[in-house]
Amino acid sequence: LTLLWTLFITDIWMQPSPPEGLLQGHCYGRLFWIRLNASFLQDKPWSLGVTGAAGDVYLLTPSFATECGYTVSHDPFGNVLVRASVMACMVVNEGDDLFSLNLQIQFGPMERASTYLHTMSCSYFPWQAREILCEQNYMEVSVQRVIPGIENDYNEDWMAAVPSAQEAENAIWQVVFHLSEGMETMTVNETLSNHYRIDTTVSRLLLRAPYNATEVELLLVENVPVSSIRS
C-alpha cells in the first residue's frame, strides 16, 4: 500500500516542463548553465537531481556534484545556479559532439511537491588535444585518447611513468601521480575510492579531482596560489 501511494503521489505532481520564469538555460563552452529563479524557491524546501539513461534520479548532493562534474551555488540575488560539465555523469554524450542533460527540479512540501524535468542539449566541438576546467568544487582534465604532444617540461613525467605502468598486468590500468617528493601509483579502483573520477568516451580520457584530494599540491604561479595535480 505504501509503495502504491508513493507512486500515485509522484504521478499526480510530476509536470511535463517547468513553468515559465522558473529557469533559464544556456550553453557556455564546455558547460551547461542553468539559473533557477529565487521567487519560485523562496521559503520552500527544494532539491535538484539528474536522470540517467534508465530513468534513475541522482540527487545533486555536494559529494555527488563534486565527483560527477556539477556545481550548485547562489548568485547575489538568491537565485540558484547550476553548472554542469559536458563530461559530467549522466550527461548523454553523442560522439563527443552533442551533449544532453536532464535536470529534475522539485520544490514544495514533500507530500505535495511539484517536480519538473528540464532537458537541454549543448554542442561542443572541436576539442583541443588537452582541455582543463577548474570549477568551484572540482577540477577536470580531458585529453585525446591518443596522448598528445606535451611541452618539454613534462616529457620526463610521461617517460618516468612508463616503467610503473608496465609493472602491472596488461588488463590493469594504473594512474601515476607526480608529486614534489616523488611518484605515487594507484590502480583505477584505488583512484575511484579516493573520490577521483575517471571516464573514457569515444575519443577522450577524463580525470576529475576534488580540491581536497591528497595528491593535490598548492603552488605559487606569478605569486598567485593555485591547486595543481599532475598524473
C-alpha positions, -999 to +999 in steps of 0.1 A: +000+000+000+028+024+008+046+018-025+014+023-045+005+055-026+040+069-033+038+062-070+003+078-071+015+110-055+046+112-078+024+107-108-001+134-098+025+162-091+050+154-119+049+182-145+060+178-181+081+210-182+090+238-158+066+268-155+075+300-174+101+320-155+113+292-132+146+288-151+170+299-178+194+276-195+224+284-217+254+267-232+287+283-223+316+264-239+320+231-221+293+240-195+256+237-192+245+268-173+211+269-155+196+296-133+166+289-111+145+319-101+146+325-063+110+337-063+098+301-070+120+285-043+117+311-016+107+296+018+102+262+002+122+230+005+137+221-028+161+196-043+178+190-076+187+158-094+198+144-127+183+114-145+203+086-161+196+067-192+175+042-173+154+070-157+170+067-123+173+100-104+206+110-087+203+139-062+229+166-066+244+162-031+277+180-025+297+148-028+279+136-059+283+170-076+320+172-069+328+137-081+305+139-111+311+174-126+283+196-112+284+228-093+254+243-074+257+278-060+237+310-054+241+344-071+239+377-050+201+378-056+195+344-042+189+326-075+202+290-077+230+285-103+237+250-117+267+244-139+275+210-154+304+199-174+295+183-208+316+154-195+295+151-163+280+119-151+245+112-165+251+135-195+242+118-227+272+120-250+267+116-287+300+112-304+318+138-282+299+165-302+264+168-288+256+165-251+222+163-234+213+169-197+181+160-179+177+181-147+149+173-122+137+202-100+115+195-070+101+221-046+074+224-020+063+201+009+072+165+003+036+153+004+026+176-024+059+186-040+060+199-076+085+180-097+097+192-132+120+179-157+142+202-178+161+188-208+187+208-226+214+200-252+247+217-259+271+212-287+309+215-282+334+209-310+362+209-319+380+197-288+416+207-281+442+180-276+441+187-238+414+207-220+413+218-184+383+230-164+386+245-129+353+249-111+345+259-076+344+224-062+364+203-087+389+204-115+390+181-145+412+175-175+405+156-206+429+145-233+427+128-266+427+090-262+460+091-282+481+111-258+491+144-275+525+160-276+533+177-243+556+206-235+592+196-229+589+204-192+565+175-188+580+149-212+601+135-184+569+129-163+554+107-190+587+088-195+591+082-158+555+069-156+561+041-182+580+016-160+555+018-132+526+012-156+544-017-172+548-035-139+510-041-138+493-068-157+481-058-192+445-058-181+450-034-151+451+003-157+471+025-134+472+062-125+506+076-117+506+109-097+536+131-099+543+148-066+571+171-055+585+142-033+582+115-060+556+094-077+525+076-063+508+048-083+472+037-078+450+012-096+419+027-112+398+012-084+420+028-057+417+061-075+379+059-076+378+050-039+397+083-032+369+102-049+385+108-082+365+102-114+380+085-145+359+082-176+365+074-213+345+085-243+347+078-280+378+099-283+388+112-249+401+102-214+389+122-184+403+127-149+383+147-124+395+156-089+383+174-058+405+202-045+410+184-012+424+152-028+456+141-011+476+143-044+467+179-050+495+203-043+494+241-038+518+261-060+526+297-065+523+309-101+533+345-105+525+349-068+490+335-072+483+303-052+469+276-074+459+239-069+478+215-091+476+178-098+499+160-122+492+125-134 
